[in-house]
């Protein structure tokens, strides 16, 4: 698993899921250190790795990397809903999880 900024999305991070030097999935997310909230905006896993436990490992990795962060998710794909349900990550509205991230996004777009 490799950490990377999400391409084209200000303020988002991406956890790349790598198997034998090939990216086989990714988890896109945002966190706010001020209010200890995080939102998972997308989970993509190649078909051959969907039942391998890779998604569970990736979300567990995020939880250990950001201890104390309360996670929510906006992704509504069936595969992702099942994974998030198993990991007990509730669904969030499409907006950012806190006002800190909203004001930072507005400041970046105005800059």
C-alpha positions as CSV (number, residue, x, y, z in Angstrom):
1,X,0.0,0.0,0.0
2,X,1.4,3.4,-1.1
3,X,0.2,6.8,-0.1
4,X,-0.2,9.4,-2.9
5,X,-2.1,12.7,-3.5
6,X,-5.3,12.0,-5.4
7,X,-4.9,13.2,-9.0
8,X,-7.0,16.2,-9.9
9,X,-8.8,16.4,-6.5
10,X,-7.6,19.1,-4.1
11,X,-7.3,18.0,-0.6
12,X,-7.8,14.3,-1.3
13,X,-5.3,11.5,-0.7
14,X,-5.1,8.2,-2.4
15,X,-4.0,4.9,-0.9
16,X,-2.8,2.8,-3.8
17,X,-3.1,-1.0,-3.5
18,X,-0.2,-2.6,-5.2
19,X,0.4,-6.3,-6.0
20,X,3.7,-7.4,-7.7
21,X,4.5,-3.8,-8.9
22,X,1.0,-3.3,-10.4
23,X,-1.7,-1.0,-9.0
24,X,-4.7,-3.3,-8.4
25,X,-6.9,-0.8,-6.5
26,X,-7.1,2.5,-4.7
27,X,-8.9,4.2,-1.8
28,X,-9.5,7.9,-2.2
29,X,-10.2,9.9,1.0
30,X,-10.0,13.2,2.9
31,X,-9.2,13.8,6.5
32,X,-9.4,16.8,8.9
33,X,-6.9,16.8,11.7
34,X,-8.7,19.6,13.5
35,X,-12.0,17.7,14.1
36,X,-10.7,14.1,13.6
37,X,-13.1,13.3,10.8
38,X,-12.4,11.4,7.6
39,X,-14.4,10.6,4.5
40,X,-13.8,7.9,2.0
41,X,-14.9,9.1,-1.4
42,X,-14.0,6.1,-3.6
43,X,-12.9,2.5,-3.4
44,X,-11.7,0.8,-6.6
45,X,-10.4,-2.8,-6.6
46,X,-9.6,-4.9,-9.7
47,X,-12.1,-7.8,-10.2
48,X,-9.6,-10.5,-9.5
49,X,-8.8,-9.0,-6.1
50,X,-12.4,-8.3,-4.9
51,X,-12.8,-11.4,-2.7
52,X,-9.2,-11.5,-1.5
53,X,-9.6,-9.3,1.6
54,X,-7.6,-6.5,0.1
55,X,-10.4,-3.9,0.7
56,X,-10.6,-4.9,4.3
57,X,-6.8,-4.6,4.7
58,X,-6.8,-1.2,3.0
59,X,-9.5,0.3,5.3
60,X,-7.8,-1.3,8.3
61,X,-4.6,0.4,7.2
62,X,-6.3,3.8,7.0
63,X,-7.7,3.3,10.5
64,X,-4.3,2.5,11.9
65,X,-2.6,5.3,10.0
66,X,-5.1,7.8,11.3
67,X,-5.9,6.7,14.9
68,X,-8.8,8.6,16.5
69,X,-10.3,9.6,13.1
70,X,-14.0,8.9,12.7
71,X,-14.6,7.6,9.2
72,X,-17.6,8.0,6.9
73,X,-18.0,7.2,3.2
74,X,-19.8,8.8,0.3
75,X,-19.2,6.0,-2.3
76,X,-22.5,4.1,-3.1
77,X,-21.3,1.3,-5.4
78,X,-22.6,-2.1,-4.3
79,X,-19.2,-3.6,-3.8
80,X,-18.1,-0.6,-1.7
81,X,-21.4,-0.6,0.3
82,X,-20.8,-4.2,1.3
83,X,-17.2,-3.6,2.3
84,X,-18.1,-0.5,4.3
85,X,-21.0,-2.3,6.0
86,X,-18.6,-5.1,7.1
87,X,-16.1,-2.5,8.3
88,X,-18.8,-0.5,10.1
89,X,-18.1,2.7,8.3
90,X,-21.4,4.7,8.0
91,X,-22.6,6.4,4.8
92,X,-22.1,10.2,4.7
93,X,-23.7,13.0,2.7
94,X,-21.7,14.0,-0.5
95,X,-20.3,17.1,1.1
96,X,-17.0,17.3,3.1
97,X,-17.1,15.9,6.6
98,X,-16.5,19.2,8.3
99,X,-16.4,23.0,7.8
100,X,-12.6,23.0,7.9
101,X,-12.3,21.1,4.7
102,X,-15.1,23.1,3.0
103,X,-13.3,26.5,3.9
104,X,-9.9,25.1,2.8
105,X,-11.4,24.1,-0.6
106,X,-13.1,27.5,-1.1
107,X,-9.7,29.2,-0.2
108,X,-7.9,27.0,-2.8
109,X,-10.4,27.7,-5.5
110,X,-10.3,31.5,-4.9
111,X,-6.5,31.6,-4.7
